[in-house]
Each structure stands twice: as structure tokens, then as C-alpha cells.
Amino acid sequence: MQQQAHPSKVWFITGAARGIGLSLARQAVARGDAVAATSRTLSSLQQAFGDGGERTLLLEVDLGDETSIQAAIDKTVATFGRIDCVVNNAGYGQQGTIEALSDAELRRNFDVNVFAPLHVLRHTLPHLRSQRSGHVFNVASIVGFQGGYAGWGSYVASKFALAGLTETLAAELAELGISATVVYPGPVRTGFLSRATLVVAQRAITDYTEAQASLDLHLNGLDGQQAGDPDKVAALILQAASVAEPPVHLFAGRIANTLAEQKMQAVGKDLDVWRSASVATDFTD
């Protein structure tokens, strides 16, 4: 395929058929960038973007298949000449207490939320490294920073993993001129909590009343009422991509900021209360 003229930036975005990924892709193209937009089905992308246009490459990708991911990245580079911004946005919520979740449910959640981003990184980073430039955005969630939600252990753990991965990336990539940012949105009105999207554990244990109450609240109270605007979260990511010193940690929304501050205060309190016992565990010589 013949390479197209270079736009301002080239974005590779997973989960681009809806929500934050869709908003980001549309805004990036509107400002003159090019986007490789991926989703599980080409039909969902065509519904969102039509035929795409010369600056939008629509790619059906199976995030569980590393070969599919590599092919999409190769096609992006062949089409646009490079990749500048990598956005690991695709993911899904898994609800269920730790005791109730099966091994298959846990592994599938991590396959999509953690190992798929790792596959993307494995095949995009060589391009960014050769350019000595680029920016990786890993879209986590505020639950990847403040994880105290009964019944959401699998999802929380996957987003904590993505956050920790991003911190390591930032340390590894700095000398190469590449930035890494973990995005922590609060509740965003994307359909993420709809009954059609949220995955609920195959079995429930009735003793866990807090977990059931949380599920009921999210499905019946919060879905469609989230405070976060996906268009504004996308604009925040674009803003972070345009500054000379982007953040490693990017919180999106008032709720996310409040919960992050509460978490830091709670950690600070534990540090203060246990400091003397903690430091006493060192050798004294």
C-alpha cells in the first residue's frame, strides 16, 4: 500500500468504536491528525466512522491474538509512515467477588485489559524507539489508583497492573524521548456499565452483600448518569499529548481527583501510624 502524506501526528487507538476511543479518534482527525482505529469488528467501526476517509484507517483487530495486533500495526506504518501516539483504550469491566470468579473469567479479563496492551506495546515500541519520539497512553480507571470497591477485584487488579506498567514504561522510555501516561478517568458516560457490556461472574455468593449492592448501584443507578464526558476526556488526552512535559499520572474528572486525594491521605495516615514499627525492620548495623 502506498504511504499517504504525513499528517501532524499518527494515532493508534484500540477500542475506537465507542466511548473515549471514538471521541479521541474523531477529535484527532478533526485537528488534522491521522488515526488507525481498531475494534473487534469492522462493522462497528464503519458504523462510527463511515468509510473513514484518507486520514482514518479502520482495522478489525482481535486483541486476544498477537498476530492480529502485529498485522494492524504493520498496516498502520505502511499507510501513514509512522506511529506517534499509542492509546491502549480497549477493556471491559468484570464484576464478581474474588471467591466467586473462575480462573477463566479472571484470565479473560487480564487478557483484554493487560496482556493485549502488552502485545500492542511489544509491536509499536520498536517504531517509536527508532524515531526517538512518541507517546504511550494507557487508559486505566480511577479504580487503578483507588481500588476499594467490593466485587470489582478482577477489574481493579487489571487496572492497577496497567498503571504500574505505565510507571515502568515512563522510566524505561525517557532516555529515548518517548513519554508514557496512565489515564485515570472517573465514571464516564460511555455505556461501559450497561448490561450489554459489563461482565458479571457466573456465580454469586450471597454472603457478600456489599458486592451485590455495588453491582446493583452500577447497573441500576450509575449507568447513563456518570459525570464524565467522553469528549472532554478525549480533549484532555490530546492536551497531554501536545505539551513538552506530559504527566505520568493523568486524572480525568472531579470524582477521579477527589478519590485520588482520599487514597493519598489514607496511605499517608498508614505511613504515619506505622512508621516507627516499619523502619525498625531494617538491619541496625
HUGINOR-V398588 format. One record per residue. RES is the residue in one letter. PSI is psi as a letter, one per 40 degrees, with the letter a starting at -180 (none if undefined). Layout:
RES:PSI  RES:PSI
//
This chain:
M:h  Q:h  Q:i  Q:i  A:i  H:h  P:a  S:d  K:i  V:h  W:h  F:h  I:h  T:i  G:f  A:e  A:e  R:i  G:a  I:d  G:d  L:d  S:d  L:d  A:d  R:d  Q:d  A:d  V:d  A:d  R:e  G:e  D:i  A:i  V:h  A:h  A:h  T:i  S:i  R:d  T:i  L:d  S:d  S:d  L:d  Q:d  Q:d  A:d  F:e  G:b  D:e  G:d  G:i  E:e  R:e  T:h  L:h  L:h  L:h  E:h  V:h  D:h  L:e  G:e  D:h  E:d  T:d  S:d  I:d  Q:d  A:d  A:d  I:d  D:d  K:d  T:d  V:d  A:d  T:d  F:e  G:e  R:i  I:h  D:d  C:h  V:h  V:h  N:g  N:d  A:i  G:i  Y:i  G:h  Q:h  Q:i  G:i  T:i  I:d  E:d  A:d  L:h  S:i  D:d  A:d  E:d  L:d  R:d  R:d  N:d  F:d  D:d  V:d  N:d  V:d  F:d  A:d  P:d  L:d  H:d  V:d  L:d  R:d  H:e  T:d  L:d  P:d  H:d  L:d  R:d  S:d  Q:d  R:f  S:i  G:i  H:h  V:h  F:h  N:h  V:h  A:b  S:i  I:d  V:e  G:e  F:d  Q:h  G:e  G:g  Y:h  A:h  G:e  W:f  G:d  S:d  Y:d  V:d  A:d  S:d  K:d  F:d  A:d  L:d  A:d  G:d  L:d  T:d  E:d  T:d  L:d  A:d  A:d  E:d  L:e  A:d  E:e  L:e  G:e  I:h  S:i  A:h  T:h  V:h  V:h  Y:g  P:i  G:a  P:h  V:h  R:g  T:e  G:e  F:d  L:e  S:i  R:d  A:e  T:d  L:h  V:h  V:h  A:i  Q:d  R:i  A:i  I:h  T:e  D:d  Y:g  T:d  E:d  A:d  Q:d  A:d  S:d  L:d  D:d  L:d  H:d  L:d  N:e  G:d  L:d  D:h  G:e  Q:e  Q:i  A:d  G:h  D:h  P:d  D:d  K:d  V:d  A:d  A:d  L:d  I:d  L:d  Q:d  A:d  A:e  S:e  V:i  A:d  E:g  P:i  P:i  V:d  H:h  L:h  F:h  A:h  G:i  R:d  I:d  A:d  N:d  T:d  L:d  A:d  E:d  Q:d  K:d  M:d  Q:d  A:d  V:d  G:d  K:d  D:d  L:d  D:d  V:d  W:e  R:d  S:d  A:d  S:d  V:d  A:e  T:e  D:i  F:i  T:e  D:none
//
